[in-house]
Amino acid sequence: MPAPEYSIITPSAGNRPTALRHALQSVLAAMAHADLPASAVEMLIGYDGVKGPEAVNHPSARFLSLPRQGNFGNGVRRMLLAASKGRRLVFLDDDNALTQQAFLVYEEHRDVEMLIARIDVSRAFDCNYLPRSEPERELVRPSNIDPLCLCLTRELVVERCDSWRIYEGYESDYHNILRYYRRARTVVSTESVVGIYDAGRGMDSGGLNFRQRKREGRMVP
């Protein structure tokens, strides 16, 4: 059986089943919009130390109950990358979503090692989109880019960049993206919007993270 074109990498703590279902349904909707067959995309959902529910019925969805990592999904991402088979990789957290046009955008740049697209962050931050292009400032800089912005080749990430390295907390996102950016042979940025950050915020009462609770004005234990 030929390898899929895309692997969707989704870590989950298992406490956002409704948001996760929404995230995976967004993948199916984007596939349908781009007229991609089921065999073109594998969805890898890694549960961090728990046995979570299978959130969507799809022949290419794999639900893995992994050893507890507890490091903001970084260890789970690394394990899922090792299990992935797709030629290209997309990072989709369980409370985010793809836009309907996401795969059309990815398909327009099939031969690019690192595609940087825009994501809607209006639900989470005081700006509408990331990354922001500002004169004389690097596009890849702290607080300006998220893994959801990216579509990357497996050859770049897994074979040349040692997969997903684990740094302290949220710093892992920036440091891994910067490493990919520096080692990519081809990088293209586009104004097209491929993702919605915090699309599933509030869908599960027990699934808000620290930042989401703070933004909603809830007390943080």
Secondary structure, 3 states (H helix, E strand, C coil): CCCCCEEEEEEECCCCHHHHHHHHHHHHHHHHHCCCCHHHEEEEEEEECCCCCCCCCCCCEEEEEECCCCCCCHHHHHHHHHHCCCCEEEECCCCCEECCCHHHHHHHCCCCCEEEEEEECCCCCCCCEECCCCCCCCCCCCCCCCHHHEEEEHHHHHHHCCCCCCCCCCHHHHHHHHHHHHHCCCEEEEEEEEEECCCCCCCCCCCCCHHHHHHCCCCCC
